[in-house]
Amino acid sequence: MRLLRCAAGMVAAAVLLTACGTSEPGADSEKDDKGGPVTVTDARGKEVKLKSPADRVVSLEWAETEMLVSLGVMPVGVAQSKEFGTWNTAVKLDKKVKDVGDRNEPSEDAISGLNPDLVITTSDRPDSTLKQLEKSVPVLVVKGSDAKSGNLKRMESDLDMIAEAVGRTDEADTLMEDFESKLAEGKKALGDAADTPFLMADGWDADGKISIRVHSTGSMYDEVATGLGLKNAWTKKVAYDKVWGLDTVDVEALSYLEDKKLKFMYDDSGKFGVFTKKLKGNKIWDSLTFVKDGETHKLPDGIWMFGGPKSGEQMIDAIVEVYTS
């Protein structure tokens, strides 16, 4: 447990309260070390060396943006900053945060124009892009997702890397302790209700062609839900995205769940209306037991299913609400 690890090295109560963090992370939190050099080994196994904890940070992915703000560091630049607020409501960006372009193809000019001392991105970024960025600024690469080894474990590792780079390791401990406490409280609140399996998906409409993205084994949502004691009804082997734990299927693929009683939860932050409008009248969809039983539950908008500890807490609240209301 992080709480025990934090407490183990403390010899006085006053020091314990300071190191383990008794207040919420904020913009005016003290850095662990304002002046000393920092070396962080990132997901590539590369040492990222900084003269001091990073203060002017550009984030190219939304989970890492959330982690930065949760740690008390407002980034100077974010990829697709306007869309961020639609899909991730766990934290709020300042209006002064600059947009640096698309997450897949950020603008190098926009990034360099902000004079950052660190850029944070994920390991799925092309090596050519990383090398180009590293010509002018240190780049910290985190995993972003790892369905095989475990996304909650990966989330904590990414958070620790970022926290070390920005000098906010105490705040990272607090964030994980809060998340773990929330998970334990949620599991207790579910009780016997946890006997009902779940299915989590989001839906997309591409020129009239409906696709359903199921959050399968190893996805972050799956790990949060199973951490609450629930069982995922989707037991098929992941065939689409093994890194993120996602299966993209058509509605016919759901037919094997026809007679299963479960709670179907879905995200529609993009307002696509797949499960409320587009599939209405579809014979396969209408035949599913959980549809006929009214067990389709829209989750609150703006829960980023691939986020950090704060997004994880939002998932916990949403799941508990579905199962206990």
C-alpha positions as CSV (number, residue, x, y, z in Angstrom):
1,M,0.0,0.0,0.0
2,R,1.2,3.5,-0.8
3,L,0.0,4.8,2.5
4,L,2.2,2.4,4.4
5,R,5.2,3.2,2.1
6,C,4.7,6.9,2.7
7,A,4.5,6.5,6.5
8,A,7.4,4.1,6.8
9,G,10.1,6.6,6.4
10,M,8.7,9.2,8.8
11,V,9.8,9.6,12.3
12,A,7.6,12.4,13.6
13,A,3.9,13.1,13.2
14,A,4.5,16.6,11.9
15,V,6.7,15.3,9.1
16,L,4.2,12.5,8.4
17,L,1.4,15.0,7.8
18,T,3.5,17.0,5.5
19,A,4.9,14.1,3.4
20,C,1.7,12.1,3.0
21,G,-0.3,15.1,2.1
22,T,-3.3,16.3,4.1
23,S,-4.6,18.9,1.7
24,E,-5.9,18.7,-1.8
25,P,-3.4,19.1,-4.6
26,G,-3.6,22.7,-5.9
27,A,-1.8,25.2,-8.0
28,D,-0.1,26.7,-5.0
29,S,1.2,23.4,-3.6
30,E,4.9,23.3,-2.7
31,K,7.1,21.3,-5.0
32,D,9.2,18.6,-3.4
33,D,12.4,20.2,-4.6
34,K,12.3,23.5,-6.4
35,G,15.9,23.7,-7.4
36,G,17.5,20.3,-7.7
37,P,18.1,18.4,-10.9
38,V,15.6,15.6,-11.8
39,T,16.2,12.4,-13.7
40,V,13.3,10.2,-14.6
41,T,13.4,6.9,-16.4
42,D,10.4,6.8,-18.7
43,A,8.5,4.0,-20.4
44,R,11.2,3.7,-23.1
45,G,13.8,3.0,-20.4
46,K,15.3,6.3,-21.3
47,E,16.6,8.7,-18.7
48,V,14.9,12.1,-19.0
49,K,17.2,14.7,-17.4
50,L,15.8,18.1,-16.2
51,K,17.7,20.9,-14.5
52,S,14.9,21.2,-12.0
53,P,11.3,19.9,-11.7
54,A,9.3,20.8,-14.8
55,D,7.1,23.9,-14.5
56,R,6.1,24.7,-18.1
57,V,4.7,21.4,-19.3
58,V,2.9,20.5,-22.6
59,S,0.7,17.4,-22.5
60,L,-0.2,15.6,-25.7
61,E,-2.7,13.1,-24.1
62,W,-5.7,13.7,-22.0
63,A,-5.1,11.2,-19.2
64,E,-1.7,12.7,-18.6
65,T,-3.2,16.2,-18.8
66,E,-5.6,15.2,-16.0
67,M,-2.8,13.8,-14.0
68,L,-0.8,17.0,-14.2
69,V,-3.7,19.2,-13.1
70,S,-4.6,16.7,-10.3
71,L,-1.0,17.0,-9.1
72,G,-1.3,20.8,-9.0
73,V,0.5,21.6,-12.2
74,M,-1.5,23.5,-14.9
75,P,0.0,22.7,-18.3
76,V,0.9,25.6,-20.6
77,G,-0.2,23.6,-23.6
78,V,-2.6,20.7,-24.3
79,A,-3.5,18.8,-27.5
80,Q,-7.1,19.3,-28.4
81,S,-7.7,21.4,-25.3
82,K,-11.3,22.4,-26.3
83,E,-12.4,18.8,-26.7
84,F,-10.7,17.8,-23.4
85,G,-13.5,19.5,-21.5
86,T,-16.1,17.5,-23.3
87,W,-14.6,14.1,-22.7
88,N,-12.8,14.6,-19.3
89,T,-14.5,16.6,-16.5
90,A,-12.3,15.2,-13.7
91,V,-10.3,18.4,-13.8
92,K,-10.7,21.8,-15.4
93,L,-8.2,23.6,-17.5
94,D,-7.4,27.3,-17.1
95,K,-8.5,29.5,-20.0
96,K,-4.9,30.5,-20.5
97,V,-3.9,26.9,-21.5
98,K,-3.0,26.9,-25.2
99,D,-4.1,24.4,-27.8
100,V,-1.2,22.7,-29.6
101,G,-3.2,20.8,-32.2
102,D,-4.5,17.3,-32.7
103,R,-3.5,14.6,-30.3
104,N,-2.3,12.4,-33.2
105,E,-0.6,15.2,-35.1
106,P,0.3,18.1,-32.7
107,S,1.9,21.2,-34.0
108,E,5.6,21.3,-33.3
109,D,5.6,25.1,-33.9
110,A,2.8,25.6,-31.3
111,I,4.7,23.5,-28.8
112,S,8.1,25.2,-29.3
113,G,6.3,28.6,-29.2
114,L,5.3,27.9,-25.6
115,N,9.0,27.4,-24.5
116,P,8.2,24.3,-22.4
117,D,10.7,22.6,-20.2
118,L,8.9,19.2,-20.7
119,V,6.6,17.5,-23.1
120,I,4.6,14.5,-21.9
121,T,3.3,11.9,-24.4
122,T,2.5,8.2,-24.6
123,S,4.5,5.3,-26.0
124,D,2.3,4.9,-29.1
125,R,3.8,8.1,-30.5
126,P,6.0,7.4,-33.6
127,D,9.7,7.5,-32.9
128,S,10.2,10.0,-35.7
129,T,7.9,12.5,-33.9
130,L,9.6,11.9,-30.6
131,K,13.1,12.5,-32.1
132,Q,11.8,15.7,-33.7
133,L,10.4,17.0,-30.5
134,E,13.5,16.1,-28.5
135,K,15.6,18.4,-30.6
136,S,14.3,21.3,-28.7
137,V,12.7,20.0,-25.4
138,P,12.9,17.0,-23.1
139,V,10.1,14.4,-23.8
140,L,8.8,12.1,-21.1
141,V,7.1,9.0,-22.5
142,V,4.6,7.1,-20.4
143,K,2.8,3.9,-21.4
144,G,-0.7,5.4,-21.6
145,S,-2.3,1.9,-21.5
146,D,-1.4,-1.7,-20.8
147,A,-4.3,-4.1,-20.8
148,K,-2.0,-7.1,-20.6
149,S,-0.1,-6.2,-17.4
150,G,-3.0,-4.2,-15.8
151,N,-4.2,-0.7,-16.4
152,L,-4.5,0.3,-12.8
153,K,-1.0,-0.7,-12.1
154,R,0.1,1.1,-15.3
155,M,-1.9,4.2,-14.3
156,E,0.0,4.4,-11.0
157,S,3.3,3.9,-12.7
158,D,2.5,6.7,-15.2
159,L,1.4,9.0,-12.4
160,D,4.6,8.3,-10.5
161,M,6.8,9.2,-13.5
162,I,4.9,12.4,-14.1
163,A,5.0,13.4,-10.4
164,E,8.7,12.8,-10.2
165,A,9.3,15.0,-13.3
166,V,7.2,17.9,-11.9
167,G,8.3,17.5,-8.2
168,R,4.9,16.4,-6.9
169,T,5.5,12.9,-5.5
170,D,3.6,13.6,-2.2
171,E,0.6,14.7,-4.2
172,A,0.8,11.5,-6.3
173,D,0.7,9.4,-3.1
174,T,-2.4,11.3,-1.9
175,L,-4.1,10.8,-5.3
176,M,-3.6,7.0,-5.2
177,E,-4.5,6.7,-1.6
178,D,-7.8,8.6,-2.2
179,F,-8.5,6.4,-5.2
180,E,-7.8,3.2,-3.3
181,S,-10.0,4.3,-0.4
182,K,-12.8,5.2,-2.9
183,L,-12.5,1.7,-4.5
184,A,-12.8,0.0,-1.1
185,E,-15.8,2.1,-0.1
186,G,-17.5,1.4,-3.4
187,K,-17.0,-2.3,-3.1
188,K,-18.5,-2.3,0.4
189,A,-21.5,-0.2,-0.9
190,L,-22.3,-2.7,-3.7
191,G,-22.6,-5.7,-1.4
192,D,-24.8,-8.5,-2.9
193,A,-25.6,-6.3,-5.9
194,A,-22.2,-7.2,-7.2
195,D,-23.6,-10.6,-8.2
196,T,-25.0,-9.1,-11.4
197,P,-22.5,-8.9,-14.2
198,F,-21.9,-5.7,-16.2
199,L,-21.2,-4.8,-19.8
200,M,-19.6,-1.5,-20.7
201,A,-19.5,0.0,-24.2
202,D,-19.6,3.1,-26.3
203,G,-21.1,3.4,-29.7
204,W,-20.2,5.1,-33.0
205,D,-22.0,5.9,-36.2
206,A,-19.8,6.3,-39.2
207,D,-22.0,7.2,-42.2
208,G,-24.8,5.0,-41.0
209,K,-22.6,2.1,-40.0
210,I,-23.0,1.4,-36.3
211,S,-20.0,0.0,-34.4
212,I,-19.9,-0.8,-30.7
213,R,-16.7,-0.6,-28.7
214,V,-16.8,-3.0,-25.8
215,H,-14.5,-2.4,-22.8
216,S,-13.2,-5.9,-22.4
217,T,-10.7,-7.6,-20.0
218,G,-7.8,-5.3,-19.1
219,S,-9.4,-2.0,-20.1
220,M,-9.4,0.6,-17.3
221,Y,-13.1,0.5,-16.9
222,D,-13.0,-3.3,-16.6
223,E,-10.3,-3.1,-13.9
224,V,-12.2,-0.5,-11.9
225,A,-15.4,-2.5,-12.1
226,T,-13.8,-5.8,-11.2
227,G,-11.9,-4.0,-8.4
228,L,-15.4,-3.3,-7.0
229,G,-16.2,-7.0,-7.1
230,L,-18.1,-7.1,-10.4
231,K,-17.8,-9.6,-13.2
232,N,-17.5,-8.5,-16.9
233,A,-20.1,-10.3,-19.0
234,W,-18.0,-9.8,-22.1
235,T,-15.8,-13.0,-21.9
236,K,-14.7,-13.1,-25.6
237,K,-11.0,-12.8,-26.2
238,V,-10.0,-9.3,-27.2
239,A,-9.5,-9.2,-30.9
240,Y,-9.4,-5.5,-31.7
241,D,-7.1,-3.5,-29.4
242,K,-5.1,-5.6,-27.0
243,V,-3.2,-2.6,-25.6
244,W,-6.4,-0.8,-24.5
245,G,-8.5,-3.8,-23.8
246,L,-11.2,-2.9,-26.4
247,D,-13.3,-4.9,-28.8
248,T,-15.0,-3.2,-31.6
249,V,-18.0,-5.2,-32.9
250,D,-21.4,-4.8,-34.6
251,V,-24.7,-5.4,-32.9
252,E,-24.9,-9.0,-34.1
253,A,-21.9,-9.8,-31.9
254,L,-24.0,-9.0,-28.9
255,S,-26.5,-11.8,-29.7
256,Y,-24.6,-14.3,-27.5
257,L,-25.7,-12.1,-24.6
258,E,-29.4,-12.4,-25.6
259,D,-30.5,-14.4,-22.5
260,K,-28.1,-13.0,-20.0
261,K,-29.2,-10.8,-17.2
262,L,-26.7,-8.0,-16.7
263,K,-26.4,-4.2,-16.3
264,F,-25.4,-2.5,-19.6
265,M,-23.5,0.8,-19.0
266,Y,-22.6,3.1,-21.9
267,D,-20.9,6.4,-22.5
268,D,-22.4,8.9,-24.9
269,S,-20.3,12.0,-24.1
270,G,-20.1,12.6,-27.9
271,K,-23.9,12.7,-28.2
272,F,-24.0,10.0,-30.9
273,G,-27.2,8.5,-29.5
274,V,-26.3,5.0,-30.7
275,F,-28.0,3.1,-27.9
276,T,-31.0,5.5,-27.4
277,K,-31.8,6.3,-31.1
278,K,-29.7,4.6,-33.7
279,L,-30.4,1.0,-32.5
280,K,-34.1,1.6,-31.7
281,G,-36.1,-0.9,-33.6
282,N,-33.1,-3.1,-34.4
283,K,-34.4,-6.7,-33.9
284,I,-31.2,-8.1,-32.4
285,W,-30.8,-5.1,-30.0
286,D,-34.4,-5.2,-28.9
287,S,-34.2,-9.0,-28.3
288,L,-31.5,-8.7,-25.7
289,T,-32.7,-9.4,-22.1
290,F,-30.9,-6.5,-20.6
291,V,-32.6,-4.2,-23.1
292,K,-36.1,-5.6,-22.5
293,D,-35.5,-5.4,-18.7
294,G,-34.6,-1.7,-18.9
295,E,-31.0,-2.4,-17.7
296,T,-29.3,0.0,-20.1
297,H,-27.7,2.8,-18.1
298,K,-26.2,6.0,-19.6
299,L,-23.1,7.1,-17.6
300,P,-22.6,10.8,-16.8
301,D,-21.0,12.7,-19.6
302,G,-17.3,13.6,-19.4
303,I,-15.9,10.5,-17.6
304,W,-12.7,9.8,-19.5
305,M,-12.6,6.0,-19.7
306,F,-8.8,6.1,-20.2
307,G,-7.9,8.6,-17.5
308,G,-6.1,9.0,-14.2
309,P,-7.1,8.5,-10.6
310,K,-9.7,11.3,-10.6
311,S,-11.4,9.8,-13.7
312,G,-11.3,6.4,-11.9
313,E,-13.1,7.9,-8.9
314,Q,-15.8,9.2,-11.3
315,M,-16.1,5.6,-12.7
316,I,-16.6,4.3,-9.2
317,D,-19.3,6.8,-8.4
318,A,-21.1,6.1,-11.6
319,I,-21.0,2.3,-11.2
320,V,-22.2,2.4,-7.6
321,E,-25.1,4.7,-8.7
322,V,-26.1,2.2,-11.4
323,Y,-26.0,-0.7,-9.0
324,T,-27.6,0.8,-6.0
325,S,-30.3,3.2,-7.3
